[in-house]
Amino acid sequence: MTDGNERLLPIANVGRIMKKIIPPGAKISKDAKETMQECASEFICFVTGEASDRCLKENRKTVNGDDICWALTSLGFDNYSDTMLTFLHRLRDTRPTPTNKTILLCTTCTQHKD
């Protein structure tokens, strides 16, 4: 695929997301899905590019969730940023921290030594 489609979100995924929002039995045209696919993909590239520029300025190689939230705010999408920060914090709260993993592993290893 060298026609630029490699940067687009999969159209089936876009269609599924759109289908969740509309009333049951309603249909979405192919043209509407393709338009949303292009818009959503461009939006993601736009925000990610801003976050990436920040990382480059700070001599970092990895874009993280905080960078995306910063980029959203920087680009004037404060409402999105606030919501993303809420979900980012929830995600981090549900994941075990490296310290917790180490303690769990150490406890497990100690139990198996006996």
C-alpha positions as CSV (number, residue, x, y, z in Angstrom):
1,M,0.0,0.0,0.0
2,T,1.8,3.1,-1.2
3,D,-1.2,5.3,-1.8
4,G,-1.2,6.8,1.7
5,N,-3.8,4.4,3.1
6,E,-1.1,3.0,5.5
7,R,-1.6,6.1,7.7
8,L,-5.3,5.7,8.0
9,L,-7.2,3.9,10.8
10,P,-8.8,0.6,9.6
11,I,-12.2,1.5,8.2
12,A,-13.9,-1.4,9.8
13,N,-12.9,-0.1,13.3
14,V,-14.1,3.4,12.4
15,G,-17.4,2.0,11.2
16,R,-17.8,0.0,14.4
17,I,-17.3,3.1,16.5
18,M,-19.7,5.1,14.5
19,K,-22.3,2.4,14.6
20,K,-22.3,2.5,18.5
21,I,-23.4,6.1,18.4
22,I,-26.3,6.0,15.9
23,P,-29.8,4.7,16.6
24,P,-30.4,0.9,16.1
25,G,-31.3,0.1,12.5
26,A,-29.7,3.3,11.1
27,K,-27.1,2.9,8.4
28,I,-23.8,4.7,7.6
29,S,-22.7,5.3,4.1
30,K,-19.3,4.2,2.8
31,D,-18.6,7.8,2.1
32,A,-19.4,8.9,5.7
33,K,-17.1,6.1,7.0
34,E,-14.3,7.2,4.7
35,T,-14.6,10.8,5.6
36,M,-14.6,10.0,9.3
37,Q,-11.6,7.7,8.8
38,E,-9.6,10.5,7.1
39,C,-10.6,13.1,9.7
40,A,-9.8,10.8,12.7
41,S,-6.5,9.7,11.2
42,E,-5.5,13.3,10.5
43,F,-6.4,14.4,14.0
44,I,-4.3,11.6,15.6
45,C,-1.4,12.5,13.4
46,F,-1.8,16.2,14.2
47,V,-1.8,15.6,18.0
48,T,0.9,13.0,17.9
49,G,3.1,15.3,15.8
50,E,2.8,18.0,18.5
51,A,3.6,15.5,21.2
52,S,6.6,14.2,19.3
53,D,8.0,17.7,18.8
54,R,7.9,18.2,22.6
55,C,9.8,15.0,23.1
56,L,12.4,16.0,20.5
57,K,12.9,19.3,22.3
58,E,13.4,17.4,25.6
59,N,15.7,14.9,24.0
60,R,13.3,12.0,24.6
61,K,12.6,9.2,22.2
62,T,9.3,7.9,23.6
63,V,5.9,9.8,23.4
64,N,3.8,8.9,26.5
65,G,0.2,9.6,27.6
66,D,1.2,12.8,29.4
67,D,2.8,14.1,26.1
68,I,-0.5,13.5,24.3
69,C,-2.5,15.3,26.9
70,W,-0.1,18.2,26.8
71,A,-0.4,18.3,23.0
72,L,-4.2,18.4,23.2
73,T,-4.0,21.3,25.6
74,S,-1.4,23.0,23.5
75,L,-3.5,22.7,20.4
76,G,-6.6,24.1,22.2
77,F,-8.4,20.8,22.8
78,D,-8.6,21.3,26.6
79,N,-11.9,19.3,27.0
80,Y,-10.3,16.3,25.3
81,S,-7.1,16.7,27.4
82,D,-9.0,16.8,30.7
83,T,-10.9,13.6,29.7
84,M,-7.8,11.9,28.5
85,L,-6.0,12.7,31.8
86,T,-8.8,11.2,33.8
87,F,-8.6,7.9,31.8
88,L,-4.8,8.0,31.8
89,H,-4.8,8.2,35.6
90,R,-7.4,5.4,35.9
91,L,-5.3,3.2,33.6
92,R,-2.2,3.9,35.7
93,D,-4.1,3.1,38.9
94,T,-5.2,-0.3,37.6
95,R,-1.7,-1.4,36.4
96,P,0.7,-2.8,38.9
97,T,3.7,-0.6,39.5
98,P,7.3,-2.0,39.0
99,T,7.7,-1.9,42.8
100,N,4.6,-4.0,43.3
101,K,5.7,-6.5,40.7
102,T,9.1,-6.8,42.3
103,I,7.6,-7.4,45.8
104,L,5.2,-9.9,44.3
105,L,8.0,-11.8,42.6
106,C,10.2,-11.7,45.7
107,T,7.3,-13.0,47.8
108,T,6.6,-15.7,45.3
109,C,10.3,-16.7,45.1
110,T,10.6,-16.8,48.9
111,Q,7.6,-19.0,49.1
112,H,9.0,-21.5,46.6
113,K,12.4,-21.7,48.4
114,D,11.0,-23.5,51.4
